[in-house]
Amino acid sequence: MKTAMLKIKHEFMKALPPTLFFFVILHIVTLIRSLMIKGTGVDLPVTGSVLIASLILGKSVLLADMLPFINRFPDKPLLWNVGWKTLMYAFVALVIHYLERLYDYWKESPGFMDANALLWSSMNWPRFWAIQILLITLIFMYCVIAELARVIGRERLKIMFIGPLPAKQAKQSTDV
């Protein structure tokens, strides 16, 4: 039982950074979307649905990282892996973004094909692509940070960003 709890804790701690990152960026995207469509009467996702989406994206990143082809260029300059992972994650984000819009139309249509046709005919494509470009930019930032952490180590990256821990806390963290 104790090993199961340790495994759950380990998986939770691995999923926490990407989930928090996506939780923040999806709120940024929601804010930008709300500013773009202010006064149109279109409903926007609430924090609960953003949390669910960020949990899904966070776990998706972890699952994608386990695929053999995702870390395709570990011995090349970081830009190769960052670019490749950004492309892979951006594709997933594109599909999720499209499906999110499709779901809104599916609620109003009698079937899937009707919803898809209605979406294609009435979608504000410039707004869709603006949001997608924002997501790609934010995903790129995530990939840069994740690759830096992979290469130089999480602790060293943490020290570089936050600074060294006070002597008392630094001693405790080395004892663990």
PAPA-801112 format. One record per residue (C-alpha): residue number from 1; residue in three letters; chain; y, x, z. Coordinates in pm, 1 decimal, padded with zeros to 6 digits, always signed. Example, Ala and Ser with C-alpha at 12.3 -4.5 7.8 and 13.67 -1.06 7.14 Angstrom:
REC   num   residuo   cadena         c2         c1         c3
REC     1       ALA        A   -00450.0   +01230.0   +00780.0
REC     2       SER        A   -00106.0   +01367.0   +00714.0
***
This chain:
REC   num   residuo   cadena         c2         c1         c3
REC     1       MET        A   +00000.0   +00000.0   +00000.0
REC     2       LYS        A   +00233.8   +00285.9   +00085.3
REC     3       THR        A   +00176.3   +00452.4   -00252.2
REC     4       ALA        A   +00256.6   +00124.9   -00428.8
REC     5       MET        A   +00584.2   +00097.9   -00238.8
REC     6       LEU        A   +00667.6   +00459.7   -00321.7
REC     7       LYS        A   +00593.2   +00392.8   -00689.1
REC     8       ILE        A   +00814.1   +00080.8   -00685.6
REC     9       LYS        A   +01093.6   +00275.6   -00516.7
REC    10       HIS        A   +01058.6   +00557.7   -00769.7
REC    11       GLU        A   +01074.5   +00315.6   -01065.1
REC    12       PHE        A   +01371.4   +00135.1   -00909.8
REC    13       MET        A   +01562.0   +00460.8   -00862.6
REC    14       LYS        A   +01489.9   +00559.6   -01224.9
REC    15       ALA        A   +01611.5   +00221.3   -01352.0
REC    16       LEU        A   +01923.4   +00212.4   -01134.3
REC    17       PRO        A   +02154.9   +00450.8   -01328.6
REC    18       PRO        A   +02112.4   +00292.1   -01674.6
REC    19       THR        A   +02120.3   -00056.4   -01524.7
REC    20       LEU        A   +02445.9   +00011.8   -01339.1
REC    21       PHE        A   +02594.1   +00171.6   -01648.4
REC    22       PHE        A   +02505.0   -00126.9   -01866.7
REC    23       PHE        A   +02621.3   -00369.3   -01597.4
REC    24       VAL        A   +02966.1   -00209.4   -01606.4
REC    25       ILE        A   +02988.6   -00177.3   -01985.4
REC    26       LEU        A   +02865.4   -00530.9   -02046.4
REC    27       HIS        A   +03140.0   -00656.2   -01815.5
REC    28       ILE        A   +03388.6   -00452.0   -02018.4
REC    29       VAL        A   +03252.5   -00605.9   -02338.1
REC    30       THR        A   +03271.0   -00954.5   -02182.8
REC    31       LEU        A   +03630.8   -00893.6   -02079.8
REC    32       ILE        A   +03722.9   -00777.1   -02428.6
REC    33       ARG        A   +03542.1   -01073.9   -02584.1
REC    34       SER        A   +03726.2   -01312.3   -02353.6
REC    35       LEU        A   +04056.9   -01158.3   -02454.1
REC    36       MET        A   +03962.9   -01185.6   -02821.2
REC    37       ILE        A   +03862.4   -01552.6   -02806.5
REC    38       LYS        A   +04108.1   -01676.6   -02546.0
REC    39       GLY        A   +04197.1   -02036.9   -02617.8
REC    40       THR        A   +03906.7   -02107.2   -02856.2
REC    41       GLY        A   +03696.5   -02299.7   -02602.8
REC    42       VAL        A   +03394.4   -02071.5   -02648.9
REC    43       ASP        A   +03194.9   -02012.2   -02330.5
REC    44       LEU        A   +03134.8   -01655.5   -02224.2
REC    45       PRO        A   +02851.9   -01505.0   -02021.0
REC    46       VAL        A   +02896.9   -01506.8   -01646.0
REC    47       THR        A   +02812.0   -01221.0   -01410.8
REC    48       GLY        A   +02459.3   -01354.4   -01359.9
REC    49       SER        A   +02373.1   -01339.3   -01728.7
REC    50       VAL        A   +02541.6   -00998.7   -01757.2
REC    51       LEU        A   +02324.6   -00878.6   -01466.9
REC    52       ILE        A   +02008.8   -01003.5   -01638.1
REC    53       ALA        A   +02111.1   -00840.0   -01966.3
REC    54       SER        A   +02188.0   -00511.1   -01789.5
REC    55       LEU        A   +01849.7   -00519.8   -01613.0
REC    56       ILE        A   +01679.6   -00575.4   -01948.2
REC    57       LEU        A   +01880.1   -00297.8   -02116.7
REC    58       GLY        A   +01827.4   -00060.6   -01823.6
REC    59       LYS        A   +01451.1   -00111.4   -01832.7
REC    60       SER        A   +01454.9   -00095.0   -02214.2
REC    61       VAL        A   +01617.2   +00248.2   -02196.6
REC    62       LEU        A   +01346.6   +00366.9   -01957.2
REC    63       LEU        A   +01072.1   +00226.9   -02179.1
REC    64       ALA        A   +01232.2   +00377.2   -02489.2
REC    65       ASP        A   +01256.2   +00713.3   -02313.5
REC    66       MET        A   +00877.5   +00707.9   -02270.8
REC    67       LEU        A   +00819.6   +00673.0   -02646.3
REC    68       PRO        A   +00716.4   +01002.9   -02804.0
REC    69       PHE        A   +00972.5   +00984.7   -03084.7
REC    70       ILE        A   +01279.0   +00910.8   -02868.6
REC    71       ASN        A   +01324.2   +01268.4   -02742.0
REC    72       ARG        A   +01283.0   +01397.0   -03092.8
REC    73       PHE        A   +01506.7   +01705.1   -03084.3
REC    74       PRO        A   +01475.9   +01863.3   -02737.6
REC    75       ASP        A   +01514.3   +02221.4   -02864.2
REC    76       LYS        A   +01814.2   +02160.9   -03089.8
REC    77       PRO        A   +02176.6   +02130.1   -02982.2
REC    78       LEU        A   +02241.2   +01823.9   -02763.8
REC    79       LEU        A   +02421.1   +01646.3   -03046.1
REC    80       TRP        A   +02090.8   +01589.4   -03225.6
REC    81       ASN        A   +01924.7   +01403.9   -02936.8
REC    82       VAL        A   +02248.6   +01225.3   -02846.1
REC    83       GLY        A   +02292.3   +01104.3   -03203.3
REC    84       TRP        A   +01927.8   +01000.9   -03239.3
REC    85       LYS        A   +01916.6   +00815.5   -02906.8
REC    86       THR        A   +02251.2   +00649.9   -02978.3
REC    87       LEU        A   +02111.0   +00526.3   -03309.6
REC    88       MET        A   +01793.8   +00391.3   -03144.1
REC    89       TYR        A   +01973.1   +00224.7   -02852.3
REC    90       ALA        A   +02245.4   +00088.8   -03082.7
REC    91       PHE        A   +01979.6   -00075.4   -03297.0
REC    92       VAL        A   +01835.4   -00246.2   -02988.9
REC    93       ALA        A   +02187.2   -00349.6   -02883.2
REC    94       LEU        A   +02250.7   -00491.0   -03232.9
REC    95       VAL        A   +01934.6   -00701.2   -03217.3
REC    96       ILE        A   +02012.7   -00825.2   -02864.9
REC    97       HIS        A   +02374.8   -00899.4   -02959.6
REC    98       TYR        A   +02260.3   -01096.1   -03265.8
REC    99       LEU        A   +01994.1   -01284.5   -03069.4
REC   100       GLU        A   +02251.5   -01372.2   -02804.2
REC   101       ARG        A   +02471.6   -01531.3   -03072.5
REC   102       LEU        A   +02166.1   -01697.3   -03230.9
REC   103       TYR        A   +02069.6   -01853.7   -02898.7
REC   104       ASP        A   +02412.4   -02019.1   -02875.9
REC   105       TYR        A   +02360.9   -02179.5   -03217.8
REC   106       TRP        A   +01995.9   -02264.6   -03152.3
REC   107       LYS        A   +02102.1   -02491.6   -02864.2
REC   108       GLU        A   +02298.4   -02701.9   -03116.2
REC   109       SER        A   +02050.2   -02692.7   -03406.9
REC   110       PRO        A   +01717.7   -02868.7   -03459.2
REC   111       GLY        A   +01531.1   -02546.4   -03539.5
REC   112       PHE        A   +01537.6   -02170.4   -03557.6
REC   113       MET        A   +01604.6   -02146.9   -03931.9
REC   114       ASP        A   +01885.3   -02403.0   -03909.3
REC   115       ALA        A   +02039.8   -02210.4   -03621.4
REC   116       ASN        A   +02018.8   -01885.7   -03817.4
REC   117       ALA        A   +02180.3   -02045.4   -04126.5
REC   118       LEU        A   +02455.5   -02196.1   -03912.2
REC   119       LEU        A   +02513.6   -01860.9   -03744.1
REC   120       TRP        A   +02542.4   -01677.9   -04076.3
REC   121       SER        A   +02786.2   -01932.7   -04214.1
REC   122       SER        A   +03013.1   -01968.7   -03911.8
REC   123       MET        A   +02997.5   -01631.2   -03735.4
REC   124       ASN        A   +03323.1   -01443.9   -03697.9
REC   125       TRP        A   +03181.4   -01123.4   -03841.9
REC   126       PRO        A   +03484.0   -00899.5   -03779.7
REC   127       ARG        A   +03468.4   -00990.3   -03408.8
REC   128       PHE        A   +03089.5   -00936.9   -03405.2
REC   129       TRP        A   +03126.4   -00589.9   -03556.7
REC   130       ALA        A   +03419.2   -00503.4   -03328.1
REC   131       ILE        A   +03198.4   -00574.1   -03026.7
REC   132       GLN        A   +02914.2   -00379.2   -03185.9
REC   133       ILE        A   +03140.0   -00077.0   -03242.7
REC   134       LEU        A   +03246.5   -00093.7   -02878.5
REC   135       LEU        A   +02882.4   -00108.1   -02766.9
REC   136       ILE        A   +02791.2   +00188.3   -02987.2
REC   137       THR        A   +03076.4   +00390.5   -02840.6
REC   138       LEU        A   +02969.5   +00309.1   -02486.6
REC   139       ILE        A   +02602.8   +00377.1   -02566.5
REC   140       PHE        A   +02707.6   +00713.0   -02711.2
REC   141       MET        A   +02880.7   +00793.9   -02382.0
REC   142       TYR        A   +02564.4   +00698.3   -02191.3
REC   143       CYS        A   +02352.0   +00920.6   -02416.1
REC   144       VAL        A   +02586.6   +01217.0   -02371.2
REC   145       ILE        A   +02569.5   +01186.1   -01992.3
REC   146       ALA        A   +02191.2   +01130.8   -01993.1
REC   147       GLU        A   +02131.5   +01435.1   -02214.4
REC   148       LEU        A   +02356.6   +01652.1   -01999.4
REC   149       ALA        A   +02162.6   +01538.3   -01694.1
REC   150       ARG        A   +01835.3   +01618.4   -01870.3
REC   151       VAL        A   +01943.5   +01969.4   -01965.2
REC   152       ILE        A   +02139.7   +02086.5   -01661.6
REC   153       GLY        A   +01979.0   +01861.5   -01399.4
REC   154       ARG        A   +02101.6   +01552.6   -01220.0
REC   155       GLU        A   +02203.4   +01734.6   -00903.9
REC   156       ARG        A   +02408.5   +01994.4   -01087.4
REC   157       LEU        A   +02576.2   +01723.8   -01297.0
REC   158       LYS        A   +02649.4   +01526.4   -00981.2
REC   159       ILE        A   +02810.0   +01832.8   -00822.8
REC   160       MET        A   +03013.7   +01894.0   -01137.8
REC   161       PHE        A   +03150.8   +01538.0   -01132.7
REC   162       ILE        A   +03175.9   +01458.8   -00763.3
REC   163       GLY        A   +03201.1   +01806.4   -00618.8
REC   164       PRO        A   +02984.9   +01987.3   -00368.7
REC   165       LEU        A   +02866.6   +01796.0   -00067.5
REC   166       PRO        A   +03012.1   +01889.9   +00271.1
REC   167       ALA        A   +02806.6   +02163.1   +00438.1
REC   168       LYS        A   +02634.1   +01924.7   +00680.9
REC   169       GLN        A   +02519.7   +01684.2   +00405.1
REC   170       ALA        A   +02429.0   +01968.8   +00167.5
REC   171       LYS        A   +02192.3   +02114.7   +00429.1
REC   172       GLN        A   +02026.4   +01774.7   +00481.8
REC   173       SER        A   +01979.2   +01718.4   +00107.4
REC   174       THR        A   +01810.5   +02059.2   +00064.9
REC   175       ASP        A   +01573.0   +01978.7   +00351.4
REC   176       VAL        A   +01447.0   +01666.2   +00171.3
***
